Amino acid sequence: MPRKKTPTLVPPSTPRNPLVVAALTRRAGAHGKTGKAIRQQMRQRTRQCLAGLLNGDKAEFEID
């Protein structure tokens, strides 16, 4: 007499929330300087260089 195969029951999967995957992969913090911060830094450097030239300091040339 052949043995009967018992069916294997697979539990139904729960529906996934699509926002959970994005939340788990998200990292906190900035990824680099923003354009606004770069422009502000450039303005500060220009102001400092001009103030230095008016005070009689030597000109320093920087290549960024």
C-alpha positions as CSV (number, residue, x, y, z in Angstrom):
1,M,0.0,0.0,0.0
2,P,1.5,3.4,-1.0
3,R,1.7,6.0,1.7
4,K,-0.3,9.1,1.3
5,K,1.6,12.3,1.0
6,T,0.5,14.9,3.4
7,P,0.3,18.4,2.0
8,T,2.8,20.9,3.4
9,L,1.0,24.0,4.6
10,V,2.8,27.3,4.0
11,P,1.6,30.1,6.2
12,P,0.2,33.0,4.3
13,S,2.6,36.0,4.1
14,T,1.6,39.2,5.8
15,P,1.2,42.2,3.6
16,R,4.3,44.4,3.7
17,N,4.2,48.1,4.3
18,P,6.2,49.8,1.5
19,L,7.3,52.6,3.8
20,V,9.1,50.2,6.2
21,V,11.8,49.4,3.6
22,A,12.6,53.0,3.0
23,A,12.6,53.8,6.7
24,L,15.1,51.0,7.4
25,T,17.5,52.0,4.7
26,R,17.4,55.8,5.6
27,R,20.5,57.3,7.3
28,A,20.5,60.5,9.3
29,G,22.7,63.4,8.6
30,A,23.9,65.5,5.8
31,H,25.6,64.0,2.8
32,G,27.8,67.0,2.1
33,K,27.8,70.8,2.0
34,T,24.8,72.4,0.3
35,G,25.2,74.9,-2.4
36,K,24.1,77.6,0.0
37,A,26.9,76.7,2.5
38,I,29.5,76.7,-0.2
39,R,28.5,80.1,-1.5
40,Q,28.5,81.5,2.1
41,Q,32.0,80.2,2.6
42,M,33.2,81.7,-0.6
43,R,31.8,85.1,0.3
44,Q,33.5,84.9,3.7
45,R,36.9,84.1,2.0
46,T,36.4,86.9,-0.4
47,R,35.7,89.4,2.4
48,Q,38.7,88.2,4.4
49,C,41.0,88.4,1.4
50,L,39.8,91.9,0.6
51,A,40.2,93.0,4.2
52,G,43.7,91.6,4.2
53,L,44.6,93.4,1.0
54,L,43.3,96.7,2.4
55,N,45.4,96.2,5.5
56,G,48.5,95.7,3.5
57,D,48.9,91.9,3.7
58,K,50.3,89.8,0.9
59,A,47.9,88.4,-1.6
60,E,47.5,84.6,-1.4
61,F,46.1,82.9,-4.4
62,E,44.1,79.7,-3.9
63,I,42.9,77.4,-6.6
64,D,39.8,75.4,-5.5
